Amino acid sequence: MSLTVPRRSALADQVITRLRRQITSGDWPVGSRIPTEPELVEQLGVARNTVREAIRALAHNGLLDIRQGSGTYVVATSELAGVMHRRFADADPQDVAEVRSTLEAAAARLAARHRTARELSQLRTLLGRREAAWAAGAVEQFVEADATFHMAVVKASHNEVLTALYADLGTVVRTFLRGEVGDELRPDDHVDHGRLVAAIEEQDAEGAAAEAGSYALICRRFAVRAGG
């Protein structure tokens, strides 16, 4: 007896494409709750079953997380990011820190060589937001600001493969960073990123790599110390 694969309606595929575009464009960032089913029905002009089918498909692909009683949330910006999030959810934090260290060091080395004046200005702005969030003791804002800063460094590498790989690991990075930060920003745990920006500005490739490569490992040591 052969099994047949259920066919998805063409209309559902169109809705999936539109919802995915909202996610990949950043209109619905990671961590945000998407509009409710009734709201999407009204916005898209389709039946509730079609919306439900599209949401379930995107949840199956790892982009959305359906939380009963709370809503549906964006957890990844691509199918590969969703796969990585599920695959490494239970990874050893030290392993994640070592991968981050390797990728961020390589990206910083390239960023020091290839960054533009505009990218350098953006790094300064993002560094300021990171420091402001830390000074305010705003944990969630700090995690987001730190992750955004590091993503900007990777983009400044001008290496499309490295940028795509790091972006797909973004959810994993944020999850582990959030766990390492904990519920309080402790003064002794502050890691200055100003030297990294300075090295990139001076086009000191090896200095930038050394700075960037140390951060994830330092944060891991802080987290182990706090937990133990």
C-alpha positions, 0 to 999 in steps of 0.5 A, a space after each residue: 500500500 503506497 502512501 500519498 502526500 497531502 497536497 497543499 492548496 495554492 492559496 495556502 502556498 501564497 499565504 506562506 510566501 507572504 508570511 515568510 516575507 514578513 519574517 525574512 524582511 525583519 518586519 516580524 523580528 525573532 522573538 516577536 509575536 505575529 498577528 492573531 489568526 483573526 487579524 491575519 484573516 482580515 489582513 490577507 482576505 483568506 479563510 481561517 483554515 488557510 491561515 492556520 495551514 500556513 502557520 502550521 507549515 511555517 512552524 513545521 519548518 522551524 520559523 514559527 513557534 505556536 504557544 498555546 494560550 500565548 500566541 505564535 512567535 517568530 523563532 528563526 528567519 530561515 528554514 535553516 536557522 530553524 533547523 539549527 535552533 532545534 538541532 543545537 537547543 541542547 548543545 554544550 554551551 562551551 561548544 557553542 562558545 567555541 564556535 562563536 569564537 571561531 566565526 567571530 574572530 574570522 569575521 572581525 579579521 575580514 571586517 578590519 580589512 574590508 569595512 567601509 566608512 558607513 559600516 564603521 559608523 554603524 558599528 560605533 552606533 551599535 556599540 553605543 546602544 549596547 553600552 546604554 542597555 548595559 548601563 540601564 541594566 536592561 537585560 533583554 535590550 542588552 542581549 538584542 543590542 549585543 547580538 545586533 552588534 556582532 551581526 554587524 561586524 560579521 556583515 562588515 566582513 563582506 563574506 556572504 557565506 560567513 554572513 549567511 552562516 552566522 545569521 542562521 546561527 543567530 537564534 542559537 547565539 541569542 538563546 545561549 547569550 540570554 542564558 549566560 547573561 542571566 537575570 541581572 547584568 553584573 558589573 564585574 561581567 562587563 566585556 568592553 567591545 570598544 577595543 574591537 571597534 578601534 581595531 577595525 577602524 585602524 584596520 588591525 586585522 589580527 588585533 580585531 580577530 584576537 578581540 572578537 575571538 575572546 568575547 564568547 569564551 570570556 562570557 562562558 567563563 563568567 557564566 560558569 563562575 556565576 553558576 558554580 
